[in-house]
């Protein structure tokens, strides 16, 4: 029997902060009590916070590691390990690794299939115990593509696909209603000329016209086949939210307007926003600010998006904004757990997985002191 005792801790529960002691036994939270432990082996947390392990539903971090520069392909094994270790170091104990499905293998601006072989490598590394934290798959279904149906068909219910998001990146709507913002982003990332960009826009619009509606239907049906949660992405109008609701969607990734976020709540759809948007004070695409949605009570879940450390920082910013630490922490723990149907984590409660983070606050900055995943110290 393996046992760890954390004492002199401030335990962030679902609706309160409790001073006390927590016992981890065989990977689970075995006991929670008030007061201090005198056991010689107890870890003195010196008044630091103990919070549930962070749950990340949408991150581009793995893609960044396998392609650290445009047209630079990094060996997948070391990339997966670096990604896993980075997330553990910032308090993430459960991640839904985002992978694009749907490619454009033809034409000048082509990009190729990678999700199935990468997922296979990731799951093999998980199965041999090489990874520190829990990994699920998040398939980003690109409707503006040529191969979405074939790529989704390569996955099975045994692949730990926890989330499928319907992505429509047709230029001129949703995230990039402002074409000038899209041009700035794409040309900067891919070193495109103006002529290349025009071809890029034309290609995506043509693919949307040819395949978009069918691909959207396929994404919805394949999510059901895989037993995955279905999410919308970049809903902008009430009409788009209505379509999402009709599909049975209960999670909205990054709605781009106050109108869409409000409509999501009316339909019982949880709203997830990017922590970088919150920390920077606005969207890099010119869309609604996460801070404004938080003030309006329309923000439920945070995602680190493209900066893993942003998740914890963002949760504490929300805690300060709302004057409610448990509520702020819940946006990166309990709320994503509920949306992903993970009943065994996301809270500090007896019997749940011992996914925990010890956090000190230095000034206004949260600092990770230690991380446990399923009771094992991983950082």
Secondary structure by P-SEA (a helix, b strand, c coil): cbbbbbcccccccccccccbbbbbccccccccccccccccccccccbbbbbccccccccaaaaaaacccccccccaaaaaaaaaaaaaaaccccccbbbbccccccccbbbbbcaaaaaaaaaaaaaaccccbbbbbbbbcccccccaaaaaaaccccccccbbbbbbccccccccccaaaaaaaaaaaccccaaaaaaaaaaaaaaaaccaaaaaaaaaaaaaaacbbbbbcccccaaaaaaaaaaccccccccccaaaaaaaaaacbbbbbbaaaaaacccccccccaaaaaaacccccccccccccaaaaaaaaaaaaaccaaaaaaaacaaaaaaaccccccccccccccbbbbbbbcccbbbbccccccccccc
